[in-house]
């Protein structure tokens, strides 16, 4: 005999978690600022015949595109937040935006590395003073953008702090991708200023492409980390997460007595700090109900939805007589 109960332990604020308005606004603002600075750097590079500044401007254009993608992901997630076709809400649209943005960031790192290597082989004349001035303005803009996104990140962290019970951080991955793009711009601006300063003062023309390669490695490292984090969510790779062991322990202490055992468990993430699980129990206890299991699992606020399957086996003696 088998009893199943699809327990909708809905925590509305987790599952249909519309994107943070602060994060969406901040991302849109940073996208506009980055696009404006991109135009200034490209124009300055053409005007002063500075390939370094021109390359940084085109590099910033890729970040403007990625930031725009993050803003679009927020808009889509909010637009379809109450669309019933999305069984667990639209949070993964934001994660998908972060994943795509990370791929773009990795592409930027590769292009930076190639361009820097080519410049090392074939150095070009640079108008150092003008290029340093614009690069410094670019750095100031990047710092301002980082502060804007940082405040949105703090707001997002505070909003979800009460729901985090020691099972790991659950930050906005779309916001994180935007933040990493701004940090990558800031890092490359710092490296560009250092390289241009060294070239101007000491005539070290090789320093510019070397710093470019260092910057590309740094950006690639950030992109890889974001790809791992977002792909883990998109591929539902959560069975090694602490919440899985917590569910096992809860079932073992509260339900799985000598007459009952857990035979199957699947856990996946459906929100920033929300998980769904499907589990199967085999029991000789005719009094065990899905409601009893639900009360045990309710100890974990992270479990927003559970599907519980109970296989009731007949008593040994009764089964032998039959």
N, C-alpha and C positions, 0 to 999 in steps of 0.2 A: 504494500500500500504506500502511496506517495502523496504528500501534501506539499503544495507550493503556494507561496504567498509573495506577490510582488509588492514589497513594502516601499512605498514612496515616502521616504523620510526626507521630504523636501525642506531644505533650508533656502528659502527664496532668495535671500541676499547673497547666497553662494552660487547657486546654479545659474540663475538668470542675472548674473552679475554684470550689469551694464558697465562699460568702461568708465574709469574715473574722468569726470568732467575736467578736473584740473590737468590731468595728463593729456587729454585731447587738446585742450586750449593751448597748453604749453608747447606741444608738438607742432601745432599749426603755426604758432608764433615763431618758433625756432626755424621752421621750414622757410618762412618768409625772410627772416634775417639772413639765413644761410644763402638763399638764392640771391639776395641783394649783394652780399659780400662776394659771391661767386662772380657776378657781373663786374664788380669793381676790380677784382684780381685779374680777370681775363682782359679787361680793358687796359689795366695798368701794364700787364705783360706785353700786350701788343704795342702800347704807346712807348714804353721804355725798352722795348726789344729784349725783355727778360724772359728767357725760356723757363727759368726756375719759377718765376711768379705765374707765368702762363700755365705751366704744368700743375701748380698748386691750385689755380683757379679751376681747371678742368677736373682736378681731383675733388675739389669742393662741389662741383656740379653733380658728381655721382652721389655724394652725401646728401645733397639737396633732393635728388631723386628718391633716395632711400628714406629720408625723413618724410617726404611727401607720401611715400608708400605706407609708412607708419600712421600718418594722419588719416589716410584713406581707410586703413584697417579699423581705426577707432570709429570712423563714420559708419562703416558697414556693420560693425558689431552693434552699434547703437541703433541703427536703422532696423536691423532684423532681430533685436533683442527679444521681442515677444512673438516672433514667428514660430508657430507650433511645429513647423517642419524640422526645426533644430531641437532634437530631443533633449539635449542637455545645455541649451543656450548657445550663445555665439562667442563665448570666450576664446575658443580655438581659432577664430578669425584673427584675433590679435596675435596669437602665438604663430600662426602662419605668416602674418606680416613680419614678425620678428625673424622667423626662419629665412624668408625671402630676402630681408634686409641684410642678414648675416652673409648670405651668398653673394650679394652685391659688394659687401664689405671685403669679402675674400677676393673677389674679382679686382677690386681697387688695389688691394695689396699686391696682387700679381702684376698688374699694370705698372704700379709704382716701382716694383723691383726691376722690371724689364727696362723701363724708361731710365732709371738710375744707372743701370749697367751700361746702356747705350751712351749715356752722357759721360760715363767714366772713360769709355773708349774714345769718344769724340767730344772733348770739352767745348763749350760755347761761351762767348763773351757775355758777361752779366753786368748790368748797371746796378752795382751793389747798394748804393745809398737809397735809391728810389725803391728798390725791391725790398730792402730791410724795412723801410717806412710802411709800406703796404702790408708786409708780412706781420709787422707788429700790430697794425690795426686789426688784421685778421685774427691774431691771437686774442686780442681784447674782446672781439666779437664772440670767439669760441668760448672764452671764459664766461661771458655774460650768458650765452646759451646754456652752458653747463649748469650755471646757477639756477636758471629758469627751470630746467628739467630736474635738477636736484631737489627743488622745492616740491615739484609734482611727485617725485619719488618718495619724499618724506611723508607727503600727504597720503599716498597709496599705502605706505608701510604702516602708518598710524591707523588707517582705516581697517586694516586686516590684523593688527597686532593682537586684538582680543581673541581672535580665532586660531591663533598659532599656539599649540600646546606642546612645543618642543619637538615637532616632527619635521623641522626644516623650514627654511624661508620660502615664501611663495610670492615673489615680486612680480610686477607687471613686466613680462618678457618683451612686449612690444615697446614699452617705455625704455627698458634696458637697452634694446637695440638702438633706439634713437640716441640715448645717452652715450653709447659706445661710439657712434658715428661722430658725435660732437667731440668726444675725448680724442678720437683718432685725428680729427682736424687740428685740435689743440696741440697734440703731440707732434704732428708733422710741421706745424707752424713753429714750435720751439726748435725743432731740429733744423728747419729751414733758416731761422734767424741765426742759430749757432753756426751753420755752414756758411751763410752769406757773410757773417761777421768775420769768420776765420779767413774766408777768401778775400775780403776787403782789406783786412789789417795785415795778413801774412802772405797773401797771394797763394793760398792753398786751394787751388781750383779743384783738386780732387776731393775736397771735403764735402762739397755739395752732393755729388752722387753717392758717396759713402753714407752720408747721413740719410739720404733717400732710401738706401737699401736697409739701413737699420730701422727706419720708420716702417717700411713695408713688412718687415718681420714682426714688429710690434703689433701692427694692425692685423696681420694674419693670425697672431696668437689670440687676440680678442675675438676675431671672427670665429675661430675654431671653437672657443669656449661657448659662444652663443649658439653655434650650430648644434653642439652636443646637447645643450640644455633644452633648446626648442624641439629638436628631433625626438628627444626622450618623451616629451609630452605628446607630440603628434603621433608617435608610434606606440603609445600606451605602454611604455616600458617602466612600470611602476612596482613590479613584484619584489624588487629589492628595497623599496621604500619602507621606513620604520612603521608607517601606518599598517602595512601588511602584517608584520609581526605582532603589532598591537591587537589586530583583529584575531589572530590565532590565539594569543594569550587570553583575550576576553572570552572566546568560545571555549577554550580549555578549562578556564576557571569557573565560568558561569553556566556552561551548557554541556560540554563534552565530558560527561562522567563515564563510568565504566560501561554504561549502557549506550553511550552516544559517542560518535567520533566524526571529526571533520574530514571529509574525503576529497573535497574540491574547493578551490578558492581562486577567484579572479578579482583583481583590483585595478582600477584605472582612474585617471584624474579627469574631472569634468569642470573644474573651476580653479581659480587661484589657490584656494585652500579647501577644495571640495573633492571628494572621491566617491565613486560608485563601486559597489562590490557585488559579486554573485557567488554564493556559497552553497554547498551541498552537505547535508548531514545524514548519516546512517544511524538509526537508533532503535532500541527495543523498548524505549519509554513511550508508552501510548499517550502520556500526558504532555509530552513536549510539543509546544506549538511555535509557529513562526512569531507570534506575538511575544512569547517569552524571549526568543532570540533577539527580537527587535529591541526589547527593553535593555538587554545587555549591550547591544551595539550603540544604543543611544548615549552611552557614556562618552562616545567620541563624536564631537561636533563636526569633525572633518568628513564623516560618512553622511553624505547627503542623499544617497539612494542605495537601497539594498534589495537584491532579489534572493530570497531564501527558499531552498528546496530541501524538504525533509522526507527521507525514505524510511518508512516505518516497517521494520521487520517483525514477524510474529515471535512470540516467546519460544525459547528453545524447546521446552517440554511440549508446548502445544504444537509446535512444528513437527516434533518427532512423532507424536500421536497421529497427526494428520498424514 
